Amino acid sequence: MRTGRSTQRRNPLSALLAGLAGLIGLTLLGVLAPSVALAQSAPEVQATGLHISDGRLLEGNGNDFVMRGVNHAHTWYPGETQSLADIKALGANTVRVVLSDGHRWTENSPADVANVVAQCKANRLICVLEVHDTTGYGEEAAAGTLDHAADYWIGLKDVLAGEENYVIVNIGNEPWGNTDPAGWTAPTIAAVQKLRAAGFEHTIMVDAPNWGQDWQGVMRANAQSVYDADTTGNLIFSIHMYSVFDTAAEITDYLGAFVDAGLPILIGEFGGPADQWGDPDEDTMMATAEQLDLGYLAWSWSGNTDPILDLSIGFDPTRLSAWGQRIFNGADGIAQTAKEATVFGGGNPGDTQAPTTPGTPAASAVTATSATLSWTAATDNVGVTGYDVVRVSGSTETKLAASTTHSVTLTGLTADTAYTFAVYARDAAGNRSARSATVNVTTDEDGGTPGGNCAVTYRATNEWQGGFQGEIVIRNTGTTAVSGWTLAFTFANGQTITNMWGGTATQSGGSVSVKPASYTSTIPAAGSVTVGFIGSKGATNTAPTAFTLNGATCTSS
């Protein structure tokens, strides 16, 4: 849904009537064609690297691989290759890299693409490469064709040959707009067949029409014919989920239809923050992906001209936005669910030996909303790749966090509450140890940490008739973490907050009080959290300049 560097999220429905017609059409599609046609068995072929089998993405050694990662706008920021290491350090196993075939933006050369692939491999990331120039074809006059994109990939064949274990080819980003999206099917098939005829053995990814969101159901209805056109059977479908997917039913119905039909699918892009067209239900997207073992790739690491979708601020991995915290550290997020591809040497498909039991965790730095756990590391015949931290309640366990080291800081806990925690170790083959002994922790009473040393940056990131989008960055300029915070400020012109992410707002007249979400509840020393919102306004929209955090005055800019 992006045009140029902008992530100004276009209304996927050209006008209100078109939107109503589209939603009705999608509902009728569910009635008239409630699921995708049953998949036929793909031809028997020798697997080369990443491949599809029985509707699942597998590595060359047969291990199941579930993508958990983010998108990175490389073609517009070619100097930000450090981002790949930063994305990996936060736990991702995949990165989708934006490239240009030269139709609309400066072409990424074979040498540049080879370097991107090498950087992905060095950082143990599976690399999804996509051509962005096709975005919105048929509605966006500047967009290129899938055929032109296919020619670009063929020009890169020498670079990509032999990289089938590490690279997935996403032919073209969102390769059709809202104008006659039925026209998507034939050129998609033609592009896939063109690459296969040129000798490409990689898994190929294809994006949906309607700016990737398929709100008219064209990809859903034609997925079987597109899949059958690939003689190798190594093709995966990508749905992009933004404001069209604002209810749980829409998300589970769409993804479930592909899974039920045995057709491979992932969420190739998605956003969570609300905009003027709706509020995507990212919680259901992520939970359903985890339940169905489907991949997801969040948009996007950094550099959006509409920064609401920046996961990191200014390409800085230490400054995650509220959206970034949600993706990396929230429920069903990357830290909890990502598993590194075994092709990087960490796994052994014949490995059936589980790691030893980790030591009993010890708790420290307990606050009202957080606690740090540490334990003696486990051992394994091949190697321990990570630990899962669970809350134990009787016979029930709830996974709270994942860590690649033998310690973790749990955030978003409830004040004055007794918890029981334990730890499992796991290896790259998916073997899991016995559960460690438990530790009991009671969080402090919620007195809140004094504010004081704080700085607040407020800005309106977008405005339209009667409404606007805002962002508030709260920085802790002190030397100790701030938890249990409340931010207060006052609007001067009758503005009203209608929706907020990263926090919960209450408002009386112009006075606004904001309490944190679970994933923004602690502001680290010298760190920051970001809260975003949608508001209504009149003709004047003066920014507030006075802010307090837990009653203490903050500097503002």
Disulfide bonds with the S-S distance in Angstrom:
Cys454-Cys554 1.96
